[in-house]
Amino acid sequence: MNSDPSRLAAPARKPCHIAVIMDGNGRWAEQRKRPRTIGHRAGARAVNVCIDFCLREGIQALTLFAFSSENWKRPREEVGALMRLFLNALEREVDELHRRGVRLRFIGERSQFSPVIRERMAAAEALTAGNAALELTIAASYGGRWDIAQAARRLAEQVAAGTLAPAEIDESRFARELSLAELPEPDLFIRTGGEQRISNFLLWQMAYTELWFTDTLWPDLSEDTLRAALADFAARERRFGLTGAQLASGLTGESA
């Protein structure tokens, strides 16, 4: 990686869809001997950095992993603080996102959220439904295994109802029941905070996603960090199971 990412030229090839695990809020606060909730507040500001960058760069879709299904197991006071931040963000940011043409959607199991949060989520989705500058998806109370199980359940219900034959279920049909079915699969995955795993995020959808990790803690996210990720992405050869020679010759046969 270039030691001075701010000097990198704009990459010629950009991802259409970026997926992000926003990791490191708690450690950022602990390094400053502050409560973890302070880190989450700082992380909320970094979200705006990421959104602004995607709008400027013409990225079509951004999916942020805000709160996993496993995060409900964290200490009650931390979960409560996260829910307050989530609600406050819904109250403060949605009108500005709408003004800028951002379409906002949420994926995940909503039943565990309070009624007021669920209402605000639905209202935000309805308000921004016609926007097209950026598809912003927030994964909240989400897990990749949950996503796959929900898709399997819906297909099983259709088979039981007689509206779908088992033989009709293939990868394409299965994918239509998943979260993000309306979007292209992520081209680039970014995880901040130094951990190098995908942590039950978009397990099906990231089968061929390019993975990029950085030690930068999420509240310290900058445009330079994001430009470094895009430059690295542009330098990669995406083969999707083919060989480099096949790509060079334009061949895409199934025999690869």
C-alpha positions in Angstrom: 0.0 0.0 0.0 1.3 3.5 -0.9 2.6 5.3 2.2 0.9 8.5 1.1 -2.6 7.6 -0.2 -3.4 11.3 -0.7 -1.0 11.3 -3.7 -2.6 8.4 -5.4 -4.2 9.2 -8.8 -8.0 8.6 -9.1 -8.4 4.9 -10.1 -9.7 4.3 -13.6 -11.9 1.4 -12.4 -14.2 2.0 -9.5 -16.5 -0.4 -7.6 -20.2 0.0 -8.1 -21.1 -1.3 -4.7 -18.9 -1.0 -1.5 -19.7 -2.9 1.7 -18.1 -1.8 5.0 -17.7 -3.1 8.5 -17.2 -0.1 10.6 -14.9 -1.5 13.3 -12.9 0.2 16.0 -15.2 2.6 17.8 -14.8 1.1 21.2 -11.0 0.8 20.9 -10.8 4.4 19.7 -12.5 5.5 22.9 -10.5 3.2 25.1 -7.2 4.6 23.7 -8.5 8.0 24.9 -9.7 6.7 28.2 -13.2 7.6 27.4 -16.4 5.5 27.5 -17.1 3.3 24.5 -20.2 5.3 23.8 -18.0 8.3 22.9 -16.4 6.1 20.3 -19.7 5.3 18.8 -20.6 9.0 18.5 -17.3 9.6 16.8 -18.0 6.7 14.5 -21.3 8.3 13.5 -19.4 11.3 12.1 -17.2 8.9 10.1 -20.3 7.6 8.4 -20.8 11.0 6.9 -17.2 11.0 5.6 -18.0 7.7 3.8 -21.3 8.9 2.4 -19.8 12.1 1.2 -16.9 10.3 -0.5 -19.3 7.9 -2.3 -21.4 10.7 -3.6 -18.4 12.6 -4.9 -16.9 9.5 -6.6 -20.1 8.3 -8.2 -20.3 5.1 -6.3 -23.8 3.6 -6.9 -24.3 1.6 -3.7 -22.9 1.7 -0.1 -23.8 -0.9 2.5 -22.8 -0.3 6.1 -22.8 -3.0 8.8 -24.0 -0.9 11.7 -25.3 -3.5 14.2 -25.0 -7.3 14.0 -27.5 -9.8 15.3 -24.7 -10.8 17.8 -24.3 -7.2 19.1 -27.5 -7.6 21.1 -25.4 -9.7 23.5 -23.2 -6.7 24.4 -23.7 -5.0 27.8 -27.1 -3.5 28.2 -25.8 0.1 28.7 -23.8 -0.1 25.5 -26.8 -1.5 23.5 -29.0 1.2 24.9 -26.5 3.9 23.9 -26.3 2.5 20.4 -30.1 2.5 20.1 -30.2 6.2 21.2 -27.5 7.1 18.7 -29.4 5.2 16.0 -32.7 7.0 16.8 -30.9 10.4 16.9 -29.3 9.7 13.5 -32.7 8.9 12.0 -34.1 12.1 13.4 -31.1 14.3 12.3 -29.7 12.9 9.1 -32.6 11.6 7.0 -33.8 14.9 5.6 -30.3 15.9 4.6 -29.8 12.5 2.9 -33.1 12.9 1.1 -32.0 16.4 -0.1 -28.8 14.9 -1.5 -30.7 12.2 -3.4 -29.7 9.3 -1.2 -32.1 6.3 -1.0 -31.9 4.8 2.4 -32.8 1.2 3.2 -32.4 -1.1 6.2 -31.8 -4.9 6.2 -31.9 -7.1 9.2 -34.4 -8.5 11.8 -36.4 -5.5 12.8 -38.6 -7.1 15.4 -36.0 -6.6 18.2 -36.0 -2.8 17.7 -38.4 -0.6 19.7 -41.6 0.4 17.9 -40.5 4.0 17.6 -37.2 3.0 15.8 -39.1 0.7 13.5 -41.5 3.5 12.6 -38.6 5.9 11.9 -36.9 3.3 9.7 -40.0 2.8 7.7 -40.6 6.5 7.4 -37.0 7.1 6.2 -37.3 4.4 3.6 -40.6 5.8 2.3 -39.3 9.4 2.2 -36.2 8.5 0.2 -37.6 5.7 -2.0 -37.5 7.7 -5.2 -33.8 8.9 -4.9 -31.1 7.5 -7.1 -27.8 9.4 -6.3 -26.7 6.7 -3.9 -28.2 3.4 -2.6 -27.4 3.5 1.1 -28.2 0.3 3.0 -27.8 0.0 6.7 -27.4 -3.5 8.0 -28.9 -3.4 11.5 -29.7 -6.5 13.6 -28.3 -8.3 10.6 -26.4 -11.5 10.2 -25.4 -13.3 7.0 -26.6 -16.7 8.3 -29.9 -15.1 9.2 -30.2 -13.7 5.7 -29.6 -17.1 4.1 -32.0 -18.9 6.5 -34.8 -16.3 5.8 -34.4 -16.8 2.1 -34.5 -20.6 2.5 -37.7 -20.3 4.6 -39.4 -18.1 2.0 -38.6 -20.6 -0.8 -39.8 -23.5 1.4 -43.1 -21.7 1.9 -43.5 -21.2 -1.8 -42.8 -24.8 -2.4 -45.3 -25.8 0.3 -47.9 -23.5 -1.3 -47.4 -25.1 -4.7 -46.3 -21.9 -6.3 -42.7 -23.0 -6.8 -41.2 -26.4 -7.8 -38.0 -27.6 -6.1 -36.4 -28.0 -9.5 -36.8 -24.3 -10.1 -34.5 -23.3 -7.2 -31.0 -22.5 -8.4 -28.5 -19.9 -7.3 -30.2 -17.2 -9.2 -33.6 -17.9 -7.8 -32.2 -18.2 -4.3 -30.4 -14.9 -4.5 -33.7 -13.1 -5.4 -34.9 -13.9 -1.8 -31.9 -12.4 -0.1 -31.4 -8.9 1.3 -29.9 -6.6 -1.3 -31.5 -8.6 -4.1 -32.2 -5.4 -6.0 -28.5 -4.4 -6.0 -25.4 -5.7 -7.7 -23.3 -7.8 -5.3 -20.5 -5.8 -3.5 -17.4 -5.3 -5.6 -15.3 -4.1 -2.7 -15.4 -4.9 1.0 -13.7 -2.6 3.5 -13.1 -3.4 7.1 -11.5 -0.9 9.5 -10.0 -1.6 12.9 -7.3 -4.2 11.9 -9.4 -7.4 12.1 -9.3 -9.6 9.0 -12.6 -11.4 8.9 -16.1 -10.8 7.5 -17.9 -11.5 10.7 -21.2 -13.0 9.4 -21.7 -10.1 7.0 -23.3 -10.7 3.5 -22.0 -14.2 3.4 -23.7 -15.1 0.2 -23.4 -11.8 -1.6 -19.6 -11.5 -1.1 -18.6 -14.7 -2.8 -16.5 -12.7 -5.3 -16.0 -9.5 -3.5 -12.5 -8.0 -3.2 -11.5 -7.7 0.5 -9.6 -4.8 1.8 -8.5 -4.4 5.4 -7.0 -1.4 7.3 -5.7 -0.8 10.8 -7.4 2.6 10.8 -10.1 2.7 13.5 -13.5 3.7 12.1 -13.7 7.1 13.8 -10.3 8.0 12.2 -11.7 7.2 8.7 -10.6 9.8 6.1 -11.0 10.4 2.4 -7.3 9.3 2.0 -8.1 5.9 3.5 -11.0 5.4 1.1 -8.9 6.5 -1.9 -6.3 4.0 -0.9 -8.9 1.3 -0.9 -10.2 2.3 -4.3 -6.7 2.4 -5.8 -6.0 -1.1 -4.5 -9.3 -2.3 -6.0 -8.4 -0.8 -9.4 -5.1 -2.6 -9.4 -6.7 -6.1 -8.9 -7.6 -8.5 -11.7 -11.1 -9.8 -11.0 -11.4 -13.2 -12.7 -14.6 -14.7 -11.3 -13.3 -18.2 -11.7 -11.7 -17.7 -15.1 -8.0 -17.5 -15.9 -6.2 -14.3 -16.7 -5.7 -15.5 -20.3 -9.4 -16.1 -20.8 -10.2 -12.6 -19.6 -7.6 -11.1 -21.9 -9.1 -13.0 -24.9 -12.7 -12.2 -23.9 -13.6 -15.9 -23.3 -16.2 -16.6 -20.6 -17.0 -20.2 -21.2 -18.4 -22.4 -18.4 -15.5 -24.8 -18.8 -13.4 -22.4 -16.8 
